[in-house]
Amino acid sequence: MSHFSVAPEVFEALPQYCLGVAAAKGVDNRAPNAKITALLDQQVQAFASANAEANLRELPGIRACREAFQALGMNPNKFLCSIEALSKRVQKGGGLPHINSIVDLGNALSLQYLLPMGAHDVDRLEDGIQVRFSTPEDHFLPMGETSPESMPAGELVYVSGHTVKTRRWIWRQSDDGKITEETSHVFFPIDAFQDVNRDQALQARDTLAALLREVFGCEVVTGVVDKDHPDFEF
């Protein structure tokens, strides 16, 4: 049994913060999947067509993330939240690469629902996973690096033990947190806000769960995390 939680002080800083959550066990991520490949391509095309002239910063889900970054003392222009960075790339015509089935599925649904959707390899977690503010004991391994860097105190992070999996909340994932072809047990957090896009997060979670069961035939459990329910066992 693994555990996900959000620390109480996070809800003090972001009272409307909530998440749709899912965990899948028994995933075979080694081979490309035609259904997921097609889904990602379809969502990229649909998003690009619908938002060719959009001011992405003003889309409700992105605006809510930017406001949260500002409330946390992070510059949203310097540190783009994951969904803004993803949608900006698609809007500019860059498309999205096919990495592996789990990553592609997360990217497709992030675009469809305009929500940050993370993916963490459960077998690489030290002691569950938590959203909390960092401490000087924490460390982060940037993508492509071999030596971890120290962390400042007080940065909102996804963290397992003292290993930071995602810096600046939903900005940048660590190298040791990435999903690979060998990943078979995955935790998916979908970050949202009660007063903006909670319903979309739960819809995204349920769509994700249905596709995971259909495509991989794996075990899936789902839940919701908010200030009244800060824990999820999976």
C-alpha positions as protocol buffer text, in pm:
chain_id: "A"
residue {
  index: 1
  type: MET
  ca { x: 0 y: 0 z: 0 }
}
residue {
  index: 2
  type: SER
  ca { x: 129 y: 345 z: -93 }
}
residue {
  index: 3
  type: HIS
  ca { x: 21 y: 684 z: 32 }
}
residue {
  index: 4
  type: PHE
  ca { x: -31 y: 1033 z: -111 }
}
residue {
  index: 5
  type: SER
  ca { x: -104 y: 1338 z: 99 }
}
residue {
  index: 6
  type: VAL
  ca { x: -112 y: 1717 z: 90 }
}
residue {
  index: 7
  type: ALA
  ca { x: 32 y: 1895 z: 394 }
}
residue {
  index: 8
  type: PRO
  ca { x: -207 y: 2118 z: 593 }
}
residue {
  index: 9
  type: GLU
  ca { x: 3 y: 2430 z: 532 }
}
residue {
  index: 10
  type: VAL
  ca { x: -48 y: 2388 z: 157 }
}
residue {
  index: 11
  type: PHE
  ca { x: -423 y: 2431 z: 201 }
}
residue {
  index: 12
  type: GLU
  ca { x: -356 y: 2733 z: 420 }
}
residue {
  index: 13
  type: ALA
  ca { x: -170 y: 2891 z: 126 }
}
residue {
  index: 14
  type: LEU
  ca { x: -408 y: 2759 z: -143 }
}
residue {
  index: 15
  type: PRO
  ca { x: -749 y: 2702 z: 22 }
}
residue {
  index: 16
  type: GLN
  ca { x: -920 y: 2601 z: -304 }
}
residue {
  index: 17
  type: TYR
  ca { x: -655 y: 2346 z: -403 }
}
residue {
  index: 18
  type: CYS
  ca { x: -785 y: 1998 z: -485 }
}
residue {
  index: 19
  type: LEU
  ca { x: -683 y: 1700 z: -693 }
}
residue {
  index: 20
  type: GLY
  ca { x: -836 y: 1415 z: -882 }
}
residue {
  index: 21
  type: VAL
  ca { x: -606 y: 1116 z: -825 }
}
residue {
  index: 22
  type: ALA
  ca { x: -563 y: 772 z: -981 }
}
residue {
  index: 23
  type: ALA
  ca { x: -317 y: 487 z: -948 }
}
residue {
  index: 24
  type: ALA
  ca { x: -267 y: 204 z: -1197 }
}
residue {
  index: 25
  type: LYS
  ca { x: -91 y: -125 z: -1125 }
}
residue {
  index: 26
  type: GLY
  ca { x: 4 y: -385 z: -1383 }
}
residue {
  index: 27
  type: VAL
  ca { x: 71 y: -148 z: -1674 }
}
residue {
  index: 28
  type: ASP
  ca { x: 274 y: -279 z: -1969 }
}
residue {
  index: 29
  type: ASN
  ca { x: 439 y: 41 z: -2094 }
}
residue {
  index: 30
  type: ARG
  ca { x: 699 y: -126 z: -2314 }
}
residue {
  index: 31
  type: ALA
  ca { x: 529 y: -108 z: -2654 }
}
residue {
  index: 32
  type: PRO
  ca { x: 358 y: 183 z: -2832 }
}
residue {
  index: 33
  type: ASN
  ca { x: -20 y: 165 z: -2826 }
}
residue {
  index: 34
  type: ALA
  ca { x: -208 y: 269 z: -3140 }
}
residue {
  index: 35
  type: LYS
  ca { x: -513 y: 397 z: -2951 }
}
residue {
  index: 36
  type: ILE
  ca { x: -306 y: 624 z: -2726 }
}
residue {
  index: 37
  type: THR
  ca { x: -87 y: 741 z: -3013 }
}
residue {
  index: 38
  type: ALA
  ca { x: -396 y: 840 z: -3209 }
}
residue {
  index: 39
  type: LEU
  ca { x: -555 y: 1005 z: -2905 }
}
residue {
  index: 40
  type: LEU
  ca { x: -253 y: 1228 z: -2848 }
}
residue {
  index: 41
  type: ASP
  ca { x: -241 y: 1331 z: -3214 }
}
residue {
  index: 42
  type: GLN
  ca { x: -615 y: 1406 z: -3210 }
}
residue {
  index: 43
  type: GLN
  ca { x: -593 y: 1619 z: -2895 }
}
residue {
  index: 44
  type: VAL
  ca { x: -295 y: 1813 z: -3027 }
}
residue {
  index: 45
  type: GLN
  ca { x: -483 y: 1891 z: -3347 }
}
residue {
  index: 46
  type: ALA
  ca { x: -806 y: 1977 z: -3164 }
}
residue {
  index: 47
  type: PHE
  ca { x: -633 y: 2207 z: -2917 }
}
residue {
  index: 48
  type: ALA
  ca { x: -432 y: 2383 z: -3186 }
}
residue {
  index: 49
  type: SER
  ca { x: -743 y: 2442 z: -3396 }
}
residue {
  index: 50
  type: ALA
  ca { x: -958 y: 2564 z: -3107 }
}
residue {
  index: 51
  type: ASN
  ca { x: -694 y: 2789 z: -2954 }
}
residue {
  index: 52
  type: ALA
  ca { x: -498 y: 2925 z: -3249 }
}
residue {
  index: 53
  type: GLU
  ca { x: -569 y: 3285 z: -3149 }
}
residue {
  index: 54
  type: ALA
  ca { x: -635 y: 3233 z: -2778 }
}
residue {
  index: 55
  type: ASN
  ca { x: -459 y: 3421 z: -2502 }
}
residue {
  index: 56
  type: LEU
  ca { x: -358 y: 3107 z: -2314 }
}
residue {
  index: 57
  type: ARG
  ca { x: -299 y: 3300 z: -1992 }
}
residue {
  index: 58
  type: GLU
  ca { x: -667 y: 3387 z: -1979 }
}
residue {
  index: 59
  type: LEU
  ca { x: -800 y: 3033 z: -2015 }
}
residue {
  index: 60
  type: PRO
  ca { x: -958 y: 2960 z: -1674 }
}
residue {
  index: 61
  type: GLY
  ca { x: -746 y: 2659 z: -1582 }
}
residue {
  index: 62
  type: ILE
  ca { x: -419 y: 2827 z: -1677 }
}
residue {
  index: 63
  type: ARG
  ca { x: -517 y: 3156 z: -1516 }
}
residue {
  index: 64
  type: ALA
  ca { x: -592 y: 2974 z: -1189 }
}
residue {
  index: 65
  type: CYS
  ca { x: -248 y: 2811 z: -1192 }
}
residue {
  index: 66
  type: ARG
  ca { x: -78 y: 3142 z: -1266 }
}
residue {
  index: 67
  type: GLU
  ca { x: -261 y: 3309 z: -978 }
}
residue {
  index: 68
  type: ALA
  ca { x: -159 y: 3026 z: -748 }
}
residue {
  index: 69
  type: PHE
  ca { x: 204 y: 3062 z: -855 }
}
residue {
  index: 70
  type: GLN
  ca { x: 187 y: 3432 z: -772 }
}
residue {
  index: 71
  type: ALA
  ca { x: 29 y: 3358 z: -434 }
}
residue {
  index: 72
  type: LEU
  ca { x: 320 y: 3122 z: -363 }
}
residue {
  index: 73
  type: GLY
  ca { x: 579 y: 3385 z: -460 }
}
residue {
  index: 74
  type: MET
  ca { x: 675 y: 3217 z: -788 }
}
residue {
  index: 75
  type: ASN
  ca { x: 690 y: 3421 z: -1109 }
}
residue {
  index: 76
  type: PRO
  ca { x: 445 y: 3252 z: -1352 }
}
residue {
  index: 77
  type: ASN
  ca { x: 617 y: 3418 z: -1648 }
}
residue {
  index: 78
  type: LYS
  ca { x: 955 y: 3270 z: -1556 }
}
residue {
  index: 79
  type: PHE
  ca { x: 825 y: 2935 z: -1433 }
}
residue {
  index: 80
  type: LEU
  ca { x: 543 y: 2819 z: -1660 }
}
residue {
  index: 81
  type: CYS
  ca { x: 311 y: 2565 z: -1501 }
}
residue {
  index: 82
  type: SER
  ca { x: 314 y: 2236 z: -1691 }
}
residue {
  index: 83
  type: ILE
  ca { x: -20 y: 2284 z: -1866 }
}
residue {
  index: 84
  type: GLU
  ca { x: 71 y: 2635 z: -1985 }
}
residue {
  index: 85
  type: ALA
  ca { x: 405 y: 2513 z: -2120 }
}
residue {
  index: 86
  type: LEU
  ca { x: 236 y: 2216 z: -2291 }
}
residue {
  index: 87
  type: SER
  ca { x: -43 y: 2422 z: -2447 }
}
residue {
  index: 88
  type: LYS
  ca { x: 195 y: 2699 z: -2554 }
}
residue {
  index: 89
  type: ARG
  ca { x: 408 y: 2448 z: -2739 }
}
residue {
  index: 90
  type: VAL
  ca { x: 105 y: 2307 z: -2921 }
}
residue {
  index: 91
  type: GLN
  ca { x: -36 y: 2652 z: -3001 }
}
residue {
  index: 92
  type: LYS
  ca { x: 293 y: 2748 z: -3164 }
}
residue {
  index: 93
  type: GLY
  ca { x: 267 y: 2445 z: -3391 }
}
residue {
  index: 94
  type: GLY
  ca { x: 538 y: 2244 z: -3224 }
}
residue {
  index: 95
  type: GLY
  ca { x: 323 y: 1937 z: -3170 }
}
residue {
  index: 96
  type: LEU
  ca { x: 415 y: 1682 z: -2905 }
}
residue {
  index: 97
  type: PRO
  ca { x: 651 y: 1387 z: -2937 }
}
residue {
  index: 98
  type: HIS
  ca { x: 546 y: 1030 z: -2869 }
}
residue {
  index: 99
  type: ILE
  ca { x: 750 y: 926 z: -2564 }
}
residue {
  index: 100
  type: ASN
  ca { x: 576 y: 621 z: -2424 }
}
residue {
  index: 101
  type: SER
  ca { x: 214 y: 521 z: -2371 }
}
residue {
  index: 102
  type: ILE
  ca { x: 174 y: 653 z: -2016 }
}
residue {
  index: 103
  type: VAL
  ca { x: 338 y: 989 z: -2090 }
}
residue {
  index: 104
  type: ASP
  ca { x: 143 y: 1023 z: -2415 }
}
residue {
  index: 105
  type: LEU
  ca { x: -185 y: 946 z: -2240 }
}
residue {
  index: 106
  type: GLY
  ca { x: -117 y: 1204 z: -1971 }
}
residue {
  index: 107
  type: ASN
  ca { x: -32 y: 1469 z: -2230 }
}
residue {
  index: 108
  type: ALA
  ca { x: -344 y: 1392 z: -2433 }
}
residue {
  index: 109
  type: LEU
  ca { x: -576 y: 1427 z: -2136 }
}
residue {
  index: 110
  type: SER
  ca { x: -395 y: 1735 z: -2006 }
}
residue {
  index: 111
  type: LEU
  ca { x: -474 y: 1905 z: -2338 }
}
residue {
  index: 112
  type: GLN
  ca { x: -829 y: 1772 z: -2352 }
}
residue {
  index: 113
  type: TYR
  ca { x: -920 y: 1898 z: -2004 }
}
residue {
  index: 114
  type: LEU
  ca { x: -663 y: 2181 z: -1979 }
}
residue {
  index: 115
  type: LEU
  ca { x: -526 y: 2051 z: -1650 }
}
residue {
  index: 116
  type: PRO
  ca { x: -182 y: 1963 z: -1515 }
}
residue {
  index: 117
  type: MET
  ca { x: -159 y: 1584 z: -1496 }
}
residue {
  index: 118
  type: GLY
  ca { x: 147 y: 1432 z: -1337 }
}
residue {
  index: 119
  type: ALA
  ca { x: 271 y: 1072 z: -1353 }
}
residue {
  index: 120
  type: HIS
  ca { x: 502 y: 915 z: -1095 }
}
residue {
  index: 121
  type: ASP
  ca { x: 662 y: 570 z: -1094 }
}
residue {
  index: 122
  type: VAL
  ca { x: 538 y: 417 z: -768 }
}
residue {
  index: 123
  type: ASP
  ca { x: 821 y: 164 z: -755 }
}
residue {
  index: 124
  type: ARG
  ca { x: 1069 y: 454 z: -735 }
}
residue {
  index: 125
  type: LEU
  ca { x: 902 y: 623 z: -440 }
}
residue {
  index: 126
  type: GLU
  ca { x: 1087 y: 611 z: -109 }
}
residue {
  index: 127
  type: ASP
  ca { x: 802 y: 669 z: 133 }
}
residue {
  index: 128
  type: GLY
  ca { x: 486 y: 747 z: -56 }
}
residue {
  index: 129
  type: ILE
  ca { x: 451 y: 1091 z: -214 }
}
residue {
  index: 130
  type: GLN
  ca { x: 342 y: 1425 z: -73 }
}
residue {
  index: 131
  type: VAL
  ca { x: 278 y: 1785 z: -174 }
}
residue {
  index: 132
  type: ARG
  ca { x: 448 y: 2005 z: 86 }
}
residue {
  index: 133
  type: PHE
  ca { x: 691 y: 2292 z: 121 }
}
residue {
  index: 134
  type: SER
  ca { x: 1055 y: 2196 z: 80 }
}
residue {
  index: 135
  type: THR
  ca { x: 1323 y: 2184 z: 349 }
}
residue {
  index: 136
  type: PRO
  ca { x: 1703 y: 2217 z: 319 }
}
residue {
  index: 137
  type: GLU
  ca { x: 1727 y: 1838 z: 361 }
}
residue {
  index: 138
  type: ASP
  ca { x: 1549 y: 1786 z: 30 }
}
residue {
  index: 139
  type: HIS
  ca { x: 1729 y: 1733 z: -302 }
}
residue {
  index: 140
  type: PHE
  ca { x: 1637 y: 1737 z: -672 }
}
residue {
  index: 141
  type: LEU
  ca { x: 1790 y: 1563 z: -974 }
}
residue {
  index: 142
  type: PRO
  ca { x: 1738 y: 1772 z: -1292 }
}
residue {
  index: 143
  type: MET
  ca { x: 1656 y: 1593 z: -1617 }
}
residue {
  index: 144
  type: GLY
  ca { x: 1966 y: 1452 z: -1781 }
}
residue {
  index: 145
  type: GLU
  ca { x: 2189 y: 1510 z: -1477 }
}
residue {
  index: 146
  type: THR
  ca { x: 2364 y: 1258 z: -1254 }
}
residue {
  index: 147
  type: SER
  ca { x: 2421 y: 1472 z: -944 }
}
residue {
  index: 148
  type: PRO
  ca { x: 2131 y: 1604 z: -734 }
}
residue {
  index: 149
  type: GLU
  ca { x: 2108 y: 1970 z: -639 }
}
residue {
  index: 150
  type: SER
  ca { x: 2014 y: 2100 z: -296 }
}
residue {
  index: 151
  type: MET
  ca { x: 1679 y: 2265 z: -238 }
}
residue {
  index: 152
  type: PRO
  ca { x: 1590 y: 2594 z: -74 }
}
residue {
  index: 153
  type: ALA
  ca { x: 1339 y: 2589 z: 206 }
}
residue {
  index: 154
  type: GLY
  ca { x: 978 y: 2686 z: 144 }
}
residue {
  index: 155
  type: GLU
  ca { x: 925 y: 2586 z: -221 }
}
residue {
  index: 156
  type: LEU
  ca { x: 607 y: 2393 z: -297 }
}
residue {
  index: 157
  type: VAL
  ca { x: 706 y: 2051 z: -429 }
}
residue {
  index: 158
  type: TYR
  ca { x: 597 y: 1697 z: -496 }
}
residue {
  index: 159
  type: VAL
  ca { x: 835 y: 1495 z: -281 }
}
residue {
  index: 160
  type: SER
  ca { x: 902 y: 1137 z: -170 }
}
residue {
  index: 161
  type: GLY
  ca { x: 1102 y: 1120 z: 151 }
}
residue {
  index: 162
  type: HIS
  ca { x: 1356 y: 1394 z: 80 }
}
residue {
  index: 163
  type: THR
  ca { x: 1365 y: 1331 z: -296 }
}
residue {
  index: 164
  type: VAL
  ca { x: 1185 y: 1608 z: -482 }
}
residue {
  index: 165
  type: LYS
  ca { x: 992 y: 1465 z: -774 }
}
residue {
  index: 166
  type: THR
  ca { x: 860 y: 1795 z: -912 }
}
residue {
  index: 167
  type: ARG
  ca { x: 1004 y: 2140 z: -841 }
}
residue {
  index: 168
  type: ARG
  ca { x: 793 y: 2451 z: -802 }
}
residue {
  index: 169
  type: TRP
  ca { x: 480 y: 2239 z: -760 }
}
residue {
  index: 170
  type: ILE
  ca { x: 380 y: 2169 z: -1123 }
}
residue {
  index: 171
  type: TRP
  ca { x: 676 y: 2320 z: -1306 }
}
residue {
  index: 172
  type: ARG
  ca { x: 954 y: 2067 z: -1368 }
}
residue {
  index: 173
  type: GLN
  ca { x: 983 y: 1694 z: -1299 }
}
residue {
  index: 174
  type: SER
  ca { x: 1302 y: 1527 z: -1180 }
}
residue {
  index: 175
  type: ASP
  ca { x: 1506 y: 1277 z: -1378 }
}
residue {
  index: 176
  type: ASP
  ca { x: 1445 y: 1005 z: -1121 }
}
residue {
  index: 177
  type: GLY
  ca { x: 1071 y: 1071 z: -1134 }
}
residue {
  index: 178
  type: LYS
  ca { x: 1024 y: 1016 z: -1505 }
}
residue {
  index: 179
  type: ILE
  ca { x: 808 y: 741 z: -1653 }
}
residue {
  index: 180
  type: THR
  ca { x: 1001 y: 484 z: -1857 }
}
residue {
  index: 181
  type: GLU
  ca { x: 911 y: 180 z: -2063 }
}
residue {
  index: 182
  type: GLU
  ca { x: 978 y: -32 z: -1754 }
}
residue {
  index: 183
  type: THR
  ca { x: 727 y: 154 z: -1538 }
}
residue {
  index: 184
  type: SER
  ca { x: 436 y: -71 z: -1436 }
}
residue {
  index: 185
  type: HIS
  ca { x: 284 y: 103 z: -1131 }
}
residue {
  index: 186
  type: VAL
  ca { x: 187 y: 469 z: -1177 }
}
residue {
  index: 187
  type: PHE
  ca { x: 37 y: 742 z: -958 }
}
residue {
  index: 188
  type: PHE
  ca { x: -142 y: 1024 z: -1142 }
}
residue {
  index: 189
  type: PRO
  ca { x: -222 y: 1354 z: -966 }
}
residue {
  index: 190
  type: ILE
  ca { x: -448 y: 1600 z: -1149 }
}
residue {
  index: 191
  type: ASP
  ca { x: -413 y: 1945 z: -993 }
}
residue {
  index: 192
  type: ALA
  ca { x: -719 y: 2171 z: -981 }
}
residue {
  index: 193
  type: PHE
  ca { x: -913 y: 2424 z: -775 }
}
residue {
  index: 194
  type: GLN
  ca { x: -1251 y: 2380 z: -609 }
}
residue {
  index: 195
  type: ASP
  ca { x: -1393 y: 2705 z: -746 }
}
residue {
  index: 196
  type: VAL
  ca { x: -1256 y: 2676 z: -1100 }
}
residue {
  index: 197
  type: ASN
  ca { x: -1216 y: 2326 z: -1241 }
}
residue {
  index: 198
  type: ARG
  ca { x: -1282 y: 2055 z: -981 }
}
residue {
  index: 199
  type: ASP
  ca { x: -1545 y: 1891 z: -1203 }
}
residue {
  index: 200
  type: GLN
  ca { x: -1306 y: 1882 z: -1498 }
}
residue {
  index: 201
  type: ALA
  ca { x: -1039 y: 1720 z: -1280 }
}
residue {
  index: 202
  type: LEU
  ca { x: -1279 y: 1444 z: -1177 }
}
residue {
  index: 203
  type: GLN
  ca { x: -1388 y: 1395 z: -1539 }
}
residue {
  index: 204
  type: ALA
  ca { x: -1024 y: 1373 z: -1646 }
}
residue {
  index: 205
  type: ARG
  ca { x: -957 y: 1123 z: -1367 }
}
residue {
  index: 206
  type: ASP
  ca { x: -1249 y: 903 z: -1473 }
}
residue {
  index: 207
  type: THR
  ca { x: -1155 y: 921 z: -1841 }
}
residue {
  index: 208
  type: LEU
  ca { x: -799 y: 829 z: -1748 }
}
residue {
  index: 209
  type: ALA
  ca { x: -913 y: 534 z: -1537 }
}
residue {
  index: 210
  type: ALA
  ca { x: -1140 y: 402 z: -1812 }
}
residue {
  index: 211
  type: LEU
  ca { x: -864 y: 422 z: -2073 }
}
residue {
  index: 212
  type: LEU
  ca { x: -609 y: 257 z: -1845 }
}
residue {
  index: 213
  type: ARG
  ca { x: -843 y: -35 z: -1784 }
}
residue {
  index: 214
  type: GLU
  ca { x: -935 y: -62 z: -2153 }
}
residue {
  index: 215
  type: VAL
  ca { x: -584 y: -32 z: -2296 }
}
residue {
  index: 216
  type: PHE
  ca { x: -375 y: -210 z: -2032 }
}
residue {
  index: 217
  type: GLY
  ca { x: -627 y: -430 z: -1851 }
}
residue {
  index: 218
  type: CYS
  ca { x: -468 y: -310 z: -1528 }
}
residue {
  index: 219
  type: GLU
  ca { x: -594 y: -244 z: -1176 }
}
residue {
  index: 220
  type: VAL
  ca { x: -696 y: 118 z: -1121 }
}
residue {
  index: 221
  type: VAL
  ca { x: -806 y: 299 z: -806 }
}
residue {
  index: 222
  type: THR
  ca { x: -927 y: 659 z: -799 }
}
residue {
  index: 223
  type: GLY
  ca { x: -998 y: 927 z: -542 }
}
residue {
  index: 224
  type: VAL
  ca { x: -1018 y: 1296 z: -466 }
}
residue {
  index: 225
  type: VAL
  ca { x: -792 y: 1500 z: -238 }
}
residue {
  index: 226
  type: ASP
  ca { x: -885 y: 1834 z: -84 }
}
residue {
  index: 227
  type: LYS
  ca { x: -856 y: 2019 z: 247 }
}
residue {
  index: 228
  type: ASP
  ca { x: -1122 y: 1793 z: 402 }
}
residue {
  index: 229
  type: HIS
  ca { x: -973 y: 1474 z: 256 }
}
residue {
  index: 230
  type: PRO
  ca { x: -594 y: 1531 z: 239 }
}
residue {
  index: 231
  type: ASP
  ca { x: -490 y: 1165 z: 203 }
}
residue {
  index: 232
  type: PHE
  ca { x: -519 y: 893 z: -60 }
}
residue {
  index: 233
  type: GLU
  ca { x: -415 y: 530 z: -10 }
}
residue {
  index: 234
  type: PHE
  ca { x: -341 y: 320 z: -316 }
}
